[in-house]
Amino acid sequence: MRLAESGRTLFFTFNSYYNTMMKKFNYILMAVAVLMLATACSKKAKTREERVEEFRSMLTTNDTTQMLQICDNAMEQLKGKKIDQVLASLYEYNDSTEELKPLSDKFKKRLEKRFKLYPVQEFKRQYYSFMLEGCNDVKYEVTFRTAEQTGGDAAKIMFMFNPVKKDGEWKLCVKTPTDEIDEEHL
């Protein structure tokens, strides 16, 4: 009977030892999991401000010159009634997919109607702002009826471009009311 009892004692001792080791192992696993979670949380995605600052820091004076020249040329073409030429040079930009594609026929027709309804007689750049690769502002004040034509004050509207830098090249997109705008300049 002693042998059986000692066997039980050994079994009980082994179980006790096993349970203690498993508890220690579980504590170690939990500590590793907490450490990994804390490390993962500390590597946050960049804030919008950090992304804007990073984008702006990569720009050169040549970028500013190119971007403004593209926008000013488009406005000169609109003033010269070359609407088709401007429409052919415009793109649509999808911020969520970062996709740049030529204007859809529907959007072209809408813009053509707008440019004919509000023909550019004169224009003046109000401001420009760099924010992100696909979100920049160039705002123009457009006179579509001069003071002589209205018999009083000139009739004006605002128009915005969204120049997008894609693969190192500036492309001209149109800013729509649903697009994000640099409110600092409004």
Beta strands, then each sheet from edge to edge (+ up, - down):
strand 1: 90-94
strand 2: 99-102
strand 3: 122-132
strand 4: 135-145
strand 5: 155-166
strand 6: 169-174
sheet 1: 2+ 1- 6- 5+ 4- 3+
end
